[in-house]
Amino acid sequence: MLTEEPTYDVLKAENEFLRARVVELERALGECEELTEHERRVPYRKIFDALPVSLGVYRRDGLNVAMNASSLELIGGVREDIIGKFNIVSDPSSITAGFVQNFERAAEQGKKITMPPCAYDTTGSSLATVDERVVWTETTYVPIHGDKGVEFLVECNVDVTDRQRTQRALEEKHALIQTLIDNAPMSIFASNLEGQVTLVNRRCAEALRIPPQEILGKTARELLPPEMARTSIAQDLEVIEKQAAIEWEQEQMLADRPGDLILTKFPLRDASNRINGVCGISIDVTERKRAEADNRRLQEEIIRIQEENLRALSTPLIPIADRVVVMPLIGSVNDARAQQVMETLLDGVTRHQATIAILDVTGVPIIDSHAADALLKAAQAVSLLGARIVITGIRPEIARTLVELGADLHGVVVLSTLKSAVAHALRGHIR
């Protein structure tokens, strides 16, 4: 059986390949000769595979030529389908996440490049993996130089997935807290032991008329007028000293208007229960206090009107004829009511230009000496206005009190019943 003779070009290509292979083997042999006997015995391959750091080795053109166990475990990679087959520069996930850009930079600049934490999603990757996952790594590319410049690049990946998840959880928690306090109907703020603001909500920033981002890190002396700053600092020191919440009620200018605030400050503690700051919650109670004052005024006005109505009912003055008025009294008469009787009688006599005023005490069960004396003075005062006073319905108990007082009833007409007093007044009026 005849075979076709190889052409010149084929032989030439094979010779060039063999020469390059010889050069490579000679260089490797030279490197081995440079190693000491102890170094030649080091199992570098095993060490590479056993390192707890994710390592991968790529040719300058991006082809993967080695990947240790930690790297394969990190991405869930299949060794036989990655080494010698996976090319980083054409991998969609590596391009999207910025790995290829930094790979090329390290190769071109000939120095190591460290990327910030970055996510790698195997879902859209050309990597052969056992499942789909997202890992966060802090990746460094280290160029390995040869005779022709950078020939390989070592990819060192520090797994920061858990750290990033924790950081993301903290950021989400902080965002939730910030949303809650920003929508709270009160000013909320916190500062560290150096007095620097570490937290502020939207309402507090609006009260200060300073954007929140410009408040953080500032102290009371930088944010408040001198007197207010001194007060705030003194309050913080008191809270820290007493290690307890303290409440103050204070007046303060709010948006160019005076206002009333209830301020509560309490110590903040770290995980070791050590005080590491102070938090303040300020509630504007101006409208509430104004409403309370209005309610008090309204209540006082209602009480005043009720008292006036009760006085009018307790000492009614009734005009029964031209220039004749009658005041029927019911119930006990004390000093205050006796004084009211005098005021009402005098006012009624003047207003109605009465010449006769009838004071009926039929409904009064008992009267003390002070009240009796006041009633007699009322009768005398009516007489001074030119009117005659007629008292009716005096009970035995009241008569005894008047006698014991030695009351002077001169000028006072005393009749037994209101009916007789009315008849007397009308007869006198007709005449």
Secondary structure, DSSP 4 states (H G I P E B T S, - for coil): ---PPPPHHHHHHHHHHHHHHHHHHHHHHHHHHHS-HHHHTS-HHHHHHH-SSEEEEEETTSBEEEE-HHHHHHHTB-GGGTTTT-BGGG-HHHHHHTHHHHHHHHHHHTS-EEPPSEEEEGGG--S-BSS--EEEEEEEEEEEEETTEEEEEEEEEEE-HHHHHHHHHHHHHHHHHHHHHHTSSSEEEEEETT--EEEE-HHHHHHHTS-HHHHTT--HHHHS-HHHHHHHHHHHHHHHHHTS-EEEEEEEEETTEEEEEEEEEEEEE-TTS-EEEEEEEEEE-HHHHHHHHHHHHHHHHHHHHHHHHHHHHHS--EEEETTEEEEEEES-B-HHHHHHHHHHHHHHHHHHT-SEEEEEEEE---B-HHHHHHHHHHHHHHHHTT-EEEEE---HHHHHHHHHHT---TTEEEES-HHHHHHHHHHHHH-
